[in-house]
Amino acid sequence: MHLCRLYFSVAASGFRRYATYRVATAAGVFTNTVFGFILAYTFIALWHERPQLGGYDQAQALTFVWTGQALLATAALMGGGFQEEFHERVRTGDVAIDLYRPLDLQLWWLASDLGRAGFHLLGRGIAPLVAGALVFDLALPRSPLVWLLFLVSVLLGVVVSFAVRYLFALSGFWLLDSTGAIALSTLLSVFFSGMLMPLNVFPGGFGELARTLPWAAMLQVPADVLLGARQGAQVATGLGFQACWALVLLGAGRLLQAVATRKVVVQGG
């Protein structure tokens, strides 16, 4: 119980930390909204030529666009979050202080990242989605249960996102500069999450592969839950898919963390 309170305090601290960047938040809302309009009109043209592309009608496709903008910062689909700070602490040797804390290193950063995600969902996620709903005909659900399942799916997607980014961030224990690894993580996330185009649009075996990778859990699954593209048992399957990837990747992160903390050369420390 005491540990739970500590982790909750870390999450709350992460929320408050990002809440102090008000100008950056306003700029992020503006950028997400503008980018959403660009994508929305692109999708309108595309779906005009190819109705029901990927199994979505135009309203669903537009909803996917604005859901992506709502989750862009929340799930750190284009990077951001803890990676740069984590790498810097490894480079300077400050990670040794983290390892002496009475909290698990991975869970510490997860709690902090959940606080960050919570703020971005409220601070940068709602406004672009509302802007999109005011201008376009979106397929938003009326059922509170669907919204609740969507939030559960978003939470699982954020955990999967953290787990993937944590694995890449751990490369800093071996690499003098993990900038390249972080950039690769961002590139994979943007492409395979569905940020640029719904994964349902990807053809054949490549599309099937993309939908089984962990990045699909970050945006594609939450968006499908919100759109009603998953119903009944399909919702449970989607949430199970996310939960399984979260457990697998967090487990892999713990194993790699154990190796890193047993045998590591701290750059500059």
LUMZA-837904 format. One record per residue: residue number from 1; chain; x, y, z of N, C-alpha, C in turn. Coordinates in nm, 2 decimals, m for minus. Atoms other than C-alpha are relative to their C-alpha. Example, Ala and Ser with C-alpha at 12.3 -4.5 7.8 and 13.67 -1.06 7.14 Angstrom:
<nutors>
NUTOR;n;chain;neast;nnorth;nup;caeast;canorth;caup;ceast;cnorth;cup
NUTOR;1;A;0.09;m0.12;0.00;1.23;m0.45;0.78;0.09;0.12;0.00
NUTOR;2;A;m0.09;m0.11;0.00;1.37;m0.11;0.71;m0.08;0.11;0.08
</nutors>
This chain:
<nutors>
NUTOR;n;chain;neast;nnorth;nup;caeast;canorth;caup;ceast;cnorth;cup
NUTOR;1;A;0.08;m0.12;0.00;0.00;0.00;0.00;0.09;0.13;0.00
NUTOR;2;A;m0.10;m0.11;m0.01;0.29;0.23;0.09;0.06;0.03;m0.14
NUTOR;3;A;m0.06;m0.01;0.14;0.45;0.16;m0.25;m0.09;0.06;m0.10
NUTOR;4;A;0.10;m0.05;0.09;0.13;0.23;m0.43;m0.01;0.15;0.01
NUTOR;5;A;0.01;m0.14;m0.02;0.11;0.57;m0.27;0.12;0.07;m0.06
NUTOR;6;A;m0.12;m0.06;0.06;0.47;0.64;m0.37;m0.01;0.01;m0.15
NUTOR;7;A;0.01;0.00;0.15;0.41;0.55;m0.73;m0.11;0.10;m0.04
NUTOR;8;A;0.10;m0.10;0.03;0.09;0.76;m0.73;0.06;0.14;0.01
NUTOR;9;A;m0.06;m0.13;m0.02;0.29;1.05;m0.60;0.10;0.03;m0.12
NUTOR;10;A;m0.08;m0.02;0.11;0.54;1.00;m0.88;m0.08;0.04;m0.12
NUTOR;11;A;0.09;m0.03;0.12;0.26;1.00;m1.14;m0.06;0.14;0.02
NUTOR;12;A;0.05;m0.13;m0.02;0.11;1.31;m0.98;0.10;0.11;m0.03
NUTOR;13;A;m0.11;m0.09;0.02;0.45;1.48;m0.99;0.02;0.02;m0.15
NUTOR;14;A;m0.02;0.00;0.14;0.48;1.39;m1.36;m0.11;0.09;m0.07
NUTOR;15;A;0.11;m0.08;0.05;0.13;1.55;m1.43;0.03;0.14;0.03
NUTOR;16;A;m0.02;m0.14;m0.04;0.22;1.87;m1.24;0.12;0.06;m0.08
NUTOR;17;A;m0.11;m0.04;0.08;0.55;1.89;m1.42;m0.03;0.05;m0.14
NUTOR;18;A;0.04;m0.04;0.13;0.40;1.90;m1.76;m0.10;0.11;0.00
NUTOR;19;A;0.10;m0.11;m0.01;0.12;2.13;m1.64;0.06;0.13;0.01
NUTOR;20;A;m0.06;m0.13;m0.02;0.37;2.40;m1.58;0.04;0.06;m0.14
NUTOR;21;A;m0.04;m0.04;0.14;0.46;2.42;m1.96;m0.13;0.05;m0.08
NUTOR;22;A;0.12;m0.04;0.06;0.15;2.62;m2.05;0.01;0.05;m0.14
NUTOR;23;A;m0.02;m0.05;0.14;0.29;2.80;m2.36;0.02;m0.12;m0.09
NUTOR;24;A;m0.03;0.12;0.08;0.42;2.47;m2.49;m0.13;m0.08;m0.03
NUTOR;25;A;0.13;0.07;0.02;0.08;2.31;m2.43;m0.09;0.07;m0.10
NUTOR;26;A;0.08;m0.07;0.09;m0.10;2.58;m2.61;0.05;m0.01;m0.15
NUTOR;27;A;m0.07;0.01;0.13;0.15;2.56;m2.90;m0.03;m0.14;m0.05
NUTOR;28;A;0.03;0.14;0.04;0.09;2.18;m2.91;m0.14;m0.02;m0.04
NUTOR;29;A;0.14;0.01;0.04;m0.28;2.21;m2.92;m0.02;0.07;m0.14
NUTOR;30;A;0.01;m0.07;0.13;m0.25;2.46;m3.21;0.06;m0.09;m0.11
NUTOR;31;A;m0.06;0.09;0.10;m0.01;2.23;m3.40;m0.08;m0.12;m0.03
NUTOR;32;A;0.08;0.12;0.02;m0.22;1.92;m3.34;m0.12;0.03;m0.08
NUTOR;33;A;0.12;m0.03;0.07;m0.53;2.10;m3.46;0.03;0.03;m0.15
NUTOR;34;A;m0.03;m0.03;0.14;m0.37;2.24;m3.78;0.04;m0.13;m0.07
NUTOR;35;A;m0.04;0.13;0.07;m0.21;1.90;m3.86;m0.12;m0.08;m0.02
NUTOR;36;A;0.12;0.08;0.02;m0.55;1.74;m3.80;m0.08;0.05;m0.12
NUTOR;37;A;0.08;m0.05;0.11;m0.72;1.97;m4.05;0.07;m0.04;m0.13
NUTOR;38;A;m0.07;0.05;0.12;m0.45;1.89;m4.31;m0.03;m0.14;m0.03
NUTOR;39;A;0.03;0.14;0.02;m0.49;1.52;m4.26;m0.15;m0.02;m0.03
NUTOR;40;A;0.14;0.02;0.02;m0.87;1.55;m4.25;m0.04;0.03;m0.14
NUTOR;41;A;0.04;m0.03;0.14;m0.90;1.72;m4.59;0.07;m0.10;m0.10
NUTOR;42;A;m0.06;0.10;0.08;m0.65;1.47;m4.73;m0.08;m0.13;0.00
NUTOR;43;A;0.08;0.12;m0.01;m0.86;1.18;m4.60;m0.13;0.02;m0.08
NUTOR;44;A;0.13;m0.02;0.08;m1.18;1.34;m4.75;0.02;m0.02;m0.14
NUTOR;45;A;m0.02;0.02;0.14;m1.02;1.35;m5.09;0.03;m0.15;m0.03
NUTOR;46;A;m0.03;0.14;0.02;m0.89;0.99;m5.05;m0.12;m0.08;0.01
NUTOR;47;A;0.12;0.08;m0.02;m1.22;0.85;m4.92;m0.11;0.04;m0.11
NUTOR;48;A;0.09;m0.04;0.11;m1.41;1.04;m5.20;0.03;m0.09;m0.12
NUTOR;49;A;m0.04;0.09;0.11;m1.21;0.83;m5.45;m0.01;m0.15;0.04
NUTOR;50;A;0.01;0.14;m0.05;m1.21;0.51;m5.24;m0.09;m0.01;0.12
NUTOR;51;A;0.09;0.02;m0.11;m1.52;0.49;m5.03;0.02;m0.14;0.07
NUTOR;52;A;m0.01;0.12;m0.08;m1.51;0.23;m4.75;0.14;m0.05;0.00
NUTOR;53;A;m0.14;0.04;m0.01;m1.13;0.22;m4.77;0.03;m0.05;0.14
NUTOR;54;A;m0.03;0.05;m0.13;m1.00;0.00;m4.49;m0.12;m0.04;0.08
NUTOR;55;A;0.12;0.04;m0.08;m1.36;m0.08;m4.39;m0.06;0.12;0.07
NUTOR;56;A;0.05;m0.12;m0.06;m1.42;0.28;m4.28;m0.08;0.08;m0.10
NUTOR;57;A;0.06;m0.10;0.08;m1.67;0.52;m4.41;0.07;0.13;0.03
NUTOR;58;A;m0.07;m0.13;m0.01;m1.57;0.89;m4.44;0.00;0.05;0.14
NUTOR;59;A;0.01;m0.05;m0.14;m1.70;0.98;m4.09;0.09;m0.07;0.09
NUTOR;60;A;m0.09;0.08;m0.09;m1.51;0.70;m3.93;0.15;0.03;m0.03
NUTOR;61;A;m0.14;m0.04;0.04;m1.19;0.79;m4.13;0.04;0.13;0.07
NUTOR;62;A;m0.03;m0.13;m0.06;m1.22;1.15;m4.01;0.01;m0.01;0.16
NUTOR;63;A;m0.01;0.02;m0.15;m1.28;1.03;m3.65;0.14;m0.06;0.03
NUTOR;64;A;m0.13;0.05;m0.02;m0.96;0.83;m3.68;0.11;0.11;0.00
NUTOR;65;A;m0.10;m0.11;0.01;m0.77;1.14;m3.78;0.01;0.08;0.13
NUTOR;66;A;0.00;m0.09;m0.12;m0.88;1.34;m3.48;0.02;m0.08;0.13
NUTOR;67;A;m0.04;0.08;m0.11;m0.84;1.05;m3.24;0.15;m0.01;0.00
NUTOR;68;A;m0.15;0.00;0.00;m0.48;1.03;m3.36;0.06;0.13;0.05
NUTOR;69;A;m0.04;m0.13;m0.06;m0.44;1.40;m3.28;m0.01;0.01;0.15
NUTOR;70;A;0.02;0.01;m0.14;m0.58;1.34;m2.94;0.10;m0.08;0.07
NUTOR;71;A;m0.09;0.09;m0.06;m0.34;1.06;m2.87;0.15;0.02;m0.04
NUTOR;72;A;m0.13;m0.02;0.05;m0.04;1.20;m3.05;0.10;0.03;0.12
NUTOR;73;A;m0.09;m0.03;m0.12;0.12;1.35;m2.73;m0.03;m0.10;0.11
NUTOR;74;A;0.04;0.09;m0.11;m0.07;1.12;m2.49;0.08;m0.12;0.00
NUTOR;75;A;m0.07;0.12;0.01;0.09;0.81;m2.62;0.14;0.02;m0.06
NUTOR;76;A;m0.14;m0.03;0.05;0.41;0.99;m2.74;0.02;m0.07;m0.13
NUTOR;77;A;m0.01;0.07;0.13;0.35;0.86;m3.09;0.12;0.06;m0.09
NUTOR;78;A;m0.11;m0.06;0.07;0.61;1.11;m3.22;0.12;0.03;0.09
NUTOR;79;A;m0.11;m0.02;m0.10;0.85;1.07;m2.93;m0.04;0.10;0.11
NUTOR;80;A;0.03;m0.08;m0.12;0.88;1.28;m2.62;m0.01;m0.08;0.12
NUTOR;81;A;0.00;0.08;m0.13;0.85;1.18;m2.26;0.13;m0.01;0.07
NUTOR;82;A;m0.11;0.01;m0.10;1.12;1.04;m2.05;0.14;m0.04;m0.07
NUTOR;83;A;m0.12;0.06;0.05;1.38;0.90;m2.30;0.12;0.09;0.01
NUTOR;84;A;m0.12;m0.09;0.01;1.61;1.20;m2.34;0.05;0.02;0.15
NUTOR;85;A;m0.04;m0.02;m0.14;1.61;1.26;m1.96;0.07;m0.13;0.05
NUTOR;86;A;m0.05;0.13;m0.05;1.67;0.89;m1.89;0.15;m0.02;m0.06
NUTOR;87;A;m0.13;0.02;0.06;1.96;0.88;m2.14;0.11;0.10;0.07
NUTOR;88;A;m0.09;m0.09;m0.06;2.12;1.19;m1.99;0.04;m0.04;0.14
NUTOR;89;A;m0.03;0.05;m0.13;2.10;1.04;m1.64;0.10;m0.12;m0.01
NUTOR;90;A;m0.10;0.11;0.02;2.28;0.73;m1.77;0.13;0.06;m0.04
NUTOR;91;A;m0.13;m0.06;0.04;2.54;0.94;m1.94;0.08;0.07;0.11
NUTOR;92;A;m0.07;m0.07;m0.11;2.62;1.15;m1.64;0.02;m0.08;0.12
NUTOR;93;A;m0.02;0.08;m0.12;2.60;0.87;m1.39;m0.11;0.02;0.10
NUTOR;94;A;0.11;m0.03;m0.10;2.29;1.01;m1.21;m0.09;m0.12;0.02
NUTOR;95;A;0.09;0.12;m0.01;2.11;0.68;m1.28;0.04;m0.08;0.12
NUTOR;96;A;m0.04;0.07;m0.12;2.31;0.54;m0.99;m0.08;0.04;0.12
NUTOR;97;A;0.09;m0.05;m0.11;2.10;0.76;m0.76;m0.14;m0.07;m0.01
NUTOR;98;A;0.13;0.06;0.02;1.79;0.62;m0.92;m0.01;m0.14;0.04
NUTOR;99;A;m0.01;0.14;m0.04;1.90;0.27;m0.86;0.00;m0.02;0.15
NUTOR;100;A;0.00;0.01;m0.14;1.94;0.34;m0.49;m0.14;0.04;0.06
NUTOR;101;A;0.13;m0.03;m0.05;1.58;0.46;m0.46;m0.07;m0.13;0.05
NUTOR;102;A;0.08;0.12;m0.04;1.34;0.23;m0.27;m0.11;m0.04;m0.09
NUTOR;103;A;0.10;0.03;0.10;1.14;0.21;m0.59;0.06;m0.07;m0.12
NUTOR;104;A;m0.05;0.07;0.12;1.18;m0.01;m0.90;0.03;0.11;m0.11
NUTOR;105;A;m0.04;m0.09;0.10;1.36;0.18;m1.18;m0.11;0.01;m0.11
NUTOR;106;A;0.09;0.01;0.11;1.12;0.07;m1.45;m0.14;0.06;0.04
NUTOR;107;A;0.13;m0.04;m0.05;0.80;0.13;m1.24;0.00;0.15;0.03
NUTOR;108;A;m0.01;m0.14;m0.02;0.93;0.47;m1.14;m0.02;0.09;m0.12
NUTOR;109;A;0.02;m0.07;0.13;0.96;0.59;m1.50;m0.14;m0.02;m0.06
NUTOR;110;A;0.14;0.03;0.05;0.63;0.42;m1.59;m0.10;0.09;0.07
NUTOR;111;A;0.09;m0.09;m0.08;0.45;0.61;m1.31;0.01;0.14;m0.05
NUTOR;112;A;m0.03;m0.14;0.04;0.61;0.94;m1.42;m0.06;0.02;m0.14
NUTOR;113;A;0.05;m0.01;0.13;0.51;0.87;m1.78;m0.15;m0.01;m0.01
NUTOR;114;A;0.15;0.00;m0.01;0.15;0.79;m1.69;m0.05;0.14;0.04
NUTOR;115;A;0.04;m0.14;m0.04;0.13;1.13;m1.52;0.01;0.09;m0.12
NUTOR;116;A;m0.02;m0.08;0.12;0.27;1.29;m1.83;m0.11;m0.02;m0.10
NUTOR;117;A;0.10;0.04;0.10;0.02;1.10;m2.05;m0.14;0.05;0.05
NUTOR;118;A;0.13;m0.05;m0.05;m0.27;1.20;m1.82;m0.02;0.15;m0.03
NUTOR;119;A;0.01;m0.14;0.03;m0.19;1.56;m1.86;m0.02;0.03;m0.15
NUTOR;120;A;0.01;m0.03;0.14;m0.15;1.55;m2.23;m0.13;m0.04;m0.06
NUTOR;121;A;0.14;0.04;0.04;m0.48;1.36;m2.27;m0.10;0.12;0.03
NUTOR;122;A;0.09;m0.11;m0.04;m0.65;1.65;m2.09;0.04;0.13;m0.06
NUTOR;123;A;m0.05;m0.13;0.05;m0.43;1.94;m2.20;0.01;0.01;m0.15
NUTOR;124;A;m0.02;m0.01;0.14;m0.36;1.85;m2.56;m0.09;m0.09;m0.08
NUTOR;125;A;0.08;0.10;0.08;m0.60;1.57;m2.65;m0.14;0.04;m0.02
NUTOR;126;A;0.14;m0.03;0.02;m0.95;1.70;m2.59;m0.03;0.12;m0.10
NUTOR;127;A;0.02;m0.12;0.08;m0.92;2.04;m2.76;0.00;m0.03;m0.15
NUTOR;128;A;0.00;0.03;0.14;m0.82;1.91;m3.11;m0.12;m0.09;m0.04
NUTOR;129;A;0.11;0.09;0.03;m1.09;1.64;m3.09;m0.13;0.08;m0.01
NUTOR;130;A;0.11;m0.09;0.00;m1.35;1.90;m3.01;0.00;0.09;m0.12
NUTOR;131;A;m0.01;m0.09;0.12;m1.23;2.13;m3.29;m0.04;m0.08;m0.12
NUTOR;132;A;0.04;0.08;0.11;m1.26;1.84;m3.53;m0.15;m0.03;m0.01
NUTOR;133;A;0.14;0.03;m0.01;m1.61;1.75;m3.41;m0.09;0.12;m0.04
NUTOR;134;A;0.08;m0.12;0.03;m1.72;2.11;m3.46;0.00;0.03;m0.15
NUTOR;135;A;m0.01;m0.03;0.14;m1.61;2.13;m3.82;m0.04;m0.12;m0.09
NUTOR;136;A;0.03;0.12;0.08;m1.65;1.77;m3.95;m0.11;m0.09;0.06
NUTOR;137;A;0.09;0.10;m0.05;m1.91;1.50;m3.92;0.07;m0.12;0.04
NUTOR;138;A;m0.08;0.11;m0.06;m1.74;1.25;m3.69;m0.09;m0.11;0.05
NUTOR;139;A;0.08;0.11;m0.05;m1.86;0.91;m3.59;0.03;m0.03;0.15
NUTOR;140;A;m0.03;0.02;m0.15;m1.83;0.96;m3.21;m0.11;m0.07;0.06
NUTOR;141;A;0.11;0.08;m0.06;m2.02;0.72;m2.99;m0.08;0.08;0.10
NUTOR;142;A;0.09;m0.06;m0.10;m2.31;0.82;m2.77;0.00;m0.08;0.13
NUTOR;143;A;0.01;0.09;m0.12;m2.27;0.53;m2.52;0.12;0.03;0.09
NUTOR;144;A;m0.10;m0.02;m0.10;m2.08;0.61;m2.20;0.09;m0.12;0.01
NUTOR;145;A;m0.08;0.12;m0.02;m1.96;0.25;m2.19;0.11;m0.01;m0.11
NUTOR;146;A;m0.11;0.00;0.11;m1.78;0.29;m2.53;0.11;0.09;0.04
NUTOR;147;A;m0.10;m0.10;m0.04;m1.61;0.60;m2.40;0.09;m0.06;0.11
NUTOR;148;A;m0.07;0.06;m0.11;m1.51;0.41;m2.08;0.10;m0.11;m0.06
NUTOR;149;A;m0.09;0.10;0.06;m1.37;0.12;m2.29;0.11;0.06;m0.08
NUTOR;150;A;m0.10;m0.08;0.08;m1.19;0.37;m2.51;0.11;0.05;0.10
NUTOR;151;A;m0.09;m0.05;m0.10;m1.02;0.52;m2.20;0.09;m0.12;0.05
NUTOR;152;A;m0.08;0.12;m0.04;m0.91;0.17;m2.08;0.10;m0.04;m0.11
NUTOR;153;A;m0.09;0.04;0.12;m0.77;0.10;m2.43;0.11;0.11;m0.01
NUTOR;154;A;m0.10;m0.11;0.00;m0.59;0.44;m2.42;0.11;m0.03;0.11
NUTOR;155;A;m0.10;0.03;m0.11;m0.43;0.35;m2.08;0.09;m0.12;m0.04
NUTOR;156;A;m0.08;0.12;0.04;m0.32;0.01;m2.21;0.10;0.04;m0.12
NUTOR;157;A;m0.09;m0.04;0.11;m0.18;0.18;m2.53;0.11;0.09;0.05
NUTOR;158;A;m0.11;m0.08;m0.06;0.02;0.43;m2.32;0.10;m0.09;0.07
NUTOR;159;A;m0.09;0.10;m0.06;0.17;0.14;m2.12;0.08;m0.07;m0.10
NUTOR;160;A;m0.08;0.07;0.11;0.27;m0.04;m2.44;0.10;0.10;m0.06
NUTOR;161;A;m0.09;m0.10;0.05;0.42;0.29;m2.57;0.12;0.02;0.09
NUTOR;162;A;m0.11;m0.01;m0.10;0.62;0.33;m2.25;0.09;m0.12;m0.01
NUTOR;163;A;m0.08;0.12;m0.01;0.74;m0.03;m2.26;0.09;0.00;m0.13
NUTOR;164;A;m0.08;0.00;0.12;0.86;0.01;m2.62;0.11;0.10;0.01
NUTOR;165;A;m0.10;m0.11;m0.02;1.03;0.34;m2.55;0.10;m0.03;0.11
NUTOR;166;A;m0.10;0.04;m0.11;1.19;0.20;m2.23;0.11;m0.09;m0.06
NUTOR;167;A;m0.10;0.09;0.06;1.35;m0.08;m2.43;0.10;0.08;m0.08
NUTOR;168;A;m0.09;m0.08;0.08;1.50;0.17;m2.67;0.09;0.09;0.09
NUTOR;169;A;m0.07;m0.08;m0.09;1.60;0.40;m2.39;0.11;m0.07;0.08
NUTOR;170;A;m0.11;0.08;m0.07;1.80;0.12;m2.22;0.12;m0.01;m0.08
NUTOR;171;A;m0.12;0.01;0.09;2.03;0.12;m2.52;0.11;0.10;0.05
NUTOR;172;A;m0.10;m0.10;m0.05;2.19;0.43;m2.35;0.10;m0.06;0.10
NUTOR;173;A;m0.09;0.06;m0.08;2.36;0.19;m2.11;0.12;m0.06;m0.08
NUTOR;174;A;m0.11;0.05;0.08;2.57;0.06;m2.40;0.05;0.10;m0.11
NUTOR;175;A;m0.04;m0.09;0.10;2.57;0.34;m2.65;0.04;0.14;0.06
NUTOR;176;A;m0.05;m0.13;m0.04;2.76;0.66;m2.61;m0.10;0.11;m0.02
NUTOR;177;A;0.10;m0.10;0.04;2.48;0.85;m2.78;m0.12;m0.09;m0.05
NUTOR;178;A;0.12;0.08;0.04;2.13;0.69;m2.80;m0.10;0.08;m0.08
NUTOR;179;A;0.09;m0.08;0.08;1.98;0.96;m3.02;m0.05;m0.08;m0.12
NUTOR;180;A;0.05;0.08;0.12;1.97;0.73;m3.32;m0.10;m0.11;0.04
NUTOR;181;A;0.10;0.10;m0.05;1.79;0.46;m3.12;m0.13;0.06;0.03
NUTOR;182;A;0.13;m0.07;m0.03;1.53;0.71;m3.00;m0.07;0.05;m0.13
NUTOR;183;A;0.05;m0.04;0.13;1.49;0.84;m3.36;m0.07;m0.12;m0.07
NUTOR;184;A;0.06;0.12;0.06;1.43;0.49;m3.48;m0.13;m0.04;0.07
NUTOR;185;A;0.12;0.03;m0.07;1.18;0.43;m3.21;m0.12;0.09;m0.04
NUTOR;186;A;0.10;m0.09;0.05;0.99;0.74;m3.32;m0.05;m0.03;m0.14
NUTOR;187;A;0.04;0.03;0.13;0.99;0.65;m3.68;m0.09;m0.13;m0.01
NUTOR;188;A;0.08;0.12;m0.01;0.86;0.30;m3.61;m0.14;0.03;0.05
NUTOR;189;A;0.13;m0.03;m0.06;0.59;0.44;m3.39;m0.09;0.08;m0.09
NUTOR;190;A;0.08;m0.08;0.09;0.47;0.70;m3.64;m0.06;m0.09;m0.11
NUTOR;191;A;0.05;0.08;0.11;0.44;0.44;m3.92;m0.09;m0.11;0.04
NUTOR;192;A;0.07;0.12;m0.03;0.32;0.13;m3.75;m0.11;0.02;0.11
NUTOR;193;A;0.11;m0.02;m0.09;0.08;0.29;m3.50;m0.13;0.04;m0.07
NUTOR;194;A;0.12;m0.05;0.08;m0.15;0.42;m3.78;m0.01;0.15;0.00
NUTOR;195;A;0.00;m0.14;m0.01;m0.05;0.78;m3.72;m0.02;0.07;m0.13
NUTOR;196;A;0.00;m0.05;0.14;m0.01;0.85;m4.09;m0.12;m0.05;m0.08
NUTOR;197;A;0.11;0.06;0.07;m0.27;0.61;m4.22;m0.05;m0.12;0.08
NUTOR;198;A;0.05;0.12;m0.08;m0.50;0.35;m4.05;0.07;m0.13;m0.05
NUTOR;199;A;m0.07;0.12;0.04;m0.33;0.01;m4.05;m0.10;m0.09;m0.08
NUTOR;200;A;0.09;0.08;0.08;m0.65;m0.14;m4.20;0.01;0.02;m0.15
NUTOR;201;A;m0.02;m0.04;0.14;m0.56;0.03;m4.52;0.12;m0.08;m0.06
NUTOR;202;A;m0.12;0.07;0.05;m0.23;m0.16;m4.55;m0.04;m0.14;m0.06
NUTOR;203;A;0.05;0.12;0.07;m0.27;m0.45;m4.80;0.07;m0.13;0.05
NUTOR;204;A;m0.05;0.13;m0.01;m0.22;m0.82;m4.77;0.08;m0.04;0.13
NUTOR;205;A;m0.08;0.05;m0.11;0.04;m0.99;m4.55;0.06;0.11;0.08
NUTOR;206;A;m0.06;m0.11;m0.07;0.21;m0.66;m4.47;m0.10;0.07;0.10
NUTOR;207;A;0.10;m0.06;m0.08;m0.11;m0.52;m4.33;m0.03;m0.09;0.12
NUTOR;208;A;0.02;0.09;m0.11;m0.17;m0.83;m4.12;0.12;0.00;0.10
NUTOR;209;A;m0.12;m0.01;m0.09;0.19;m0.81;m3.98;m0.01;0.13;0.08
NUTOR;210;A;0.00;m0.13;m0.07;0.15;m0.44;m3.90;m0.10;0.00;0.11
NUTOR;211;A;0.10;0.00;m0.10;m0.17;m0.51;m3.71;0.03;m0.09;0.12
NUTOR;212;A;m0.03;0.09;m0.11;0.00;m0.77;m3.49;0.12;0.06;0.08
NUTOR;213;A;m0.12;m0.06;m0.07;0.30;m0.55;m3.39;m0.05;0.09;0.12
NUTOR;214;A;0.05;m0.08;m0.12;0.29;m0.36;m3.06;m0.04;0.14;m0.02
NUTOR;215;A;0.03;m0.14;0.03;0.27;m0.02;m3.22;m0.15;0.01;m0.03
NUTOR;216;A;0.15;m0.01;0.03;m0.09;m0.11;m3.33;m0.08;0.02;0.13
NUTOR;217;A;0.07;m0.02;m0.13;m0.18;m0.11;m2.96;m0.01;0.14;0.04
NUTOR;218;A;m0.01;m0.14;m0.04;m0.10;0.26;m2.93;m0.11;0.09;m0.05
NUTOR;219;A;0.10;m0.09;0.06;m0.35;0.41;m3.17;m0.11;m0.08;m0.07
NUTOR;220;A;0.10;0.07;0.09;m0.52;0.16;m3.41;m0.11;m0.07;0.09
NUTOR;221;A;0.09;0.07;m0.08;m0.68;m0.05;m3.13;m0.09;0.10;0.07
NUTOR;222;A;0.09;m0.10;m0.07;m0.81;0.25;m2.92;m0.09;0.07;m0.10
NUTOR;223;A;0.09;m0.06;0.10;m0.94;0.42;m3.24;m0.11;m0.09;m0.04
NUTOR;224;A;0.10;0.09;0.04;m1.12;0.11;m3.34;m0.11;m0.02;0.10
NUTOR;225;A;0.09;0.01;m0.11;m1.28;0.08;m3.00;m0.10;0.12;0.00
NUTOR;226;A;0.08;m0.12;0.00;m1.40;0.44;m3.02;m0.09;0.01;m0.12
NUTOR;227;A;0.07;0.00;0.13;m1.52;0.40;m3.38;m0.12;m0.10;0.00
NUTOR;228;A;0.09;0.11;0.01;m1.72;0.09;m3.30;0.03;m0.10;m0.10
NUTOR;229;A;m0.04;0.11;0.10;m1.52;m0.11;m3.55;0.03;m0.13;0.08
NUTOR;230;A;m0.01;0.12;m0.08;m1.46;m0.35;m3.26;m0.13;0.00;0.09
NUTOR;231;A;0.12;0.01;m0.09;m1.78;m0.47;m3.08;0.00;m0.13;0.07
NUTOR;232;A;0.02;0.12;m0.07;m1.86;m0.73;m2.83;0.13;m0.07;0.03
NUTOR;233;A;m0.12;0.08;m0.03;m1.59;m1.00;m2.81;0.12;0.06;m0.07
NUTOR;234;A;m0.11;m0.06;0.07;m1.38;m0.80;m3.06;0.07;0.11;0.09
NUTOR;235;A;m0.05;m0.10;m0.09;m1.34;m0.53;m2.79;0.09;m0.07;0.10
NUTOR;236;A;m0.08;0.08;m0.10;m1.22;m0.79;m2.54;0.13;m0.05;m0.06
NUTOR;237;A;m0.12;0.05;0.07;m0.98;m0.93;m2.80;0.10;0.11;m0.02
NUTOR;238;A;m0.09;m0.12;0.02;m0.84;m0.58;m2.87;0.07;0.04;0.13
NUTOR;239;A;m0.06;m0.03;m0.13;m0.79;m0.51;m2.50;0.10;m0.10;0.04
NUTOR;240;A;m0.10;0.11;m0.03;m0.63;m0.85;m2.45;0.13;0.01;m0.08
NUTOR;241;A;m0.12;m0.02;0.08;m0.40;m0.78;m2.74;0.09;0.10;0.06
NUTOR;242;A;m0.07;m0.11;m0.06;m0.29;m0.46;m2.58;0.07;m0.05;0.13
NUTOR;243;A;m0.05;0.04;m0.13;m0.25;m0.62;m2.23;0.11;m0.10;m0.02
NUTOR;244;A;m0.11;0.10;0.02;m0.04;m0.91;m2.37;0.13;0.07;m0.04
NUTOR;245;A;m0.12;m0.08;0.04;0.20;m0.67;m2.55;0.06;0.07;0.12
NUTOR;246;A;m0.05;m0.08;m0.12;0.22;m0.46;m2.23;0.08;m0.09;0.09
NUTOR;247;A;m0.07;0.09;m0.09;0.32;m0.76;m2.02;0.12;m0.06;m0.06
NUTOR;248;A;m0.12;0.05;0.07;0.56;m0.90;m2.28;0.11;0.10;0.00
NUTOR;249;A;m0.10;m0.11;0.02;0.74;m0.57;m2.34;0.05;0.05;0.14
NUTOR;250;A;m0.05;m0.03;m0.13;0.75;m0.48;m1.97;0.09;m0.10;0.06
NUTOR;251;A;m0.08;0.11;m0.04;0.89;m0.82;m1.90;0.14;0.01;m0.06
NUTOR;252;A;m0.12;m0.01;0.07;1.15;m0.78;m2.17;0.09;0.12;0.05
NUTOR;253;A;m0.07;m0.12;m0.06;1.24;m0.43;m2.02;0.06;m0.04;0.13
NUTOR;254;A;m0.05;0.03;m0.13;1.29;m0.58;m1.68;0.13;m0.09;m0.02
NUTOR;255;A;m0.11;0.09;0.02;1.52;m0.85;m1.82;0.12;0.08;m0.05
NUTOR;256;A;m0.11;m0.08;0.05;1.73;m0.60;m2.02;0.05;0.10;0.11
NUTOR;257;A;m0.04;m0.09;m0.11;1.73;m0.36;m1.72;0.10;m0.08;0.09
NUTOR;258;A;m0.09;0.08;m0.09;1.88;m0.64;m1.51;0.14;m0.02;m0.05
NUTOR;259;A;m0.13;0.01;0.07;2.15;m0.70;m1.76;0.08;0.13;0.00
NUTOR;260;A;m0.06;m0.13;0.01;2.22;m0.33;m1.79;0.06;0.04;0.13
NUTOR;261;A;m0.04;m0.05;m0.13;2.25;m0.27;m1.42;0.11;m0.09;0.06
NUTOR;262;A;m0.11;0.09;m0.05;2.48;m0.57;m1.36;0.13;0.03;m0.07
NUTOR;263;A;m0.13;m0.02;0.07;2.73;m0.49;m1.63;m0.02;0.12;m0.09
NUTOR;264;A;0.02;m0.13;0.07;2.74;m0.13;m1.74;0.12;0.09;0.03
NUTOR;265;A;m0.09;m0.10;m0.02;2.99;0.14;m1.80;m0.07;0.13;m0.02
NUTOR;266;A;0.07;m0.13;0.01;2.84;0.48;m1.72;0.08;0.10;m0.06
NUTOR;267;A;m0.07;m0.10;0.07;2.95;0.74;m1.96;0.02;0.12;0.09
NUTOR;268;A;m0.03;m0.13;m0.07;3.12;1.03;m1.78;m0.01;m0.02;0.15
NUTOR;269;A;0.02;0.02;m0.15;3.06;0.87;m1.43;0.10;m0.11;0.05
</nutors>
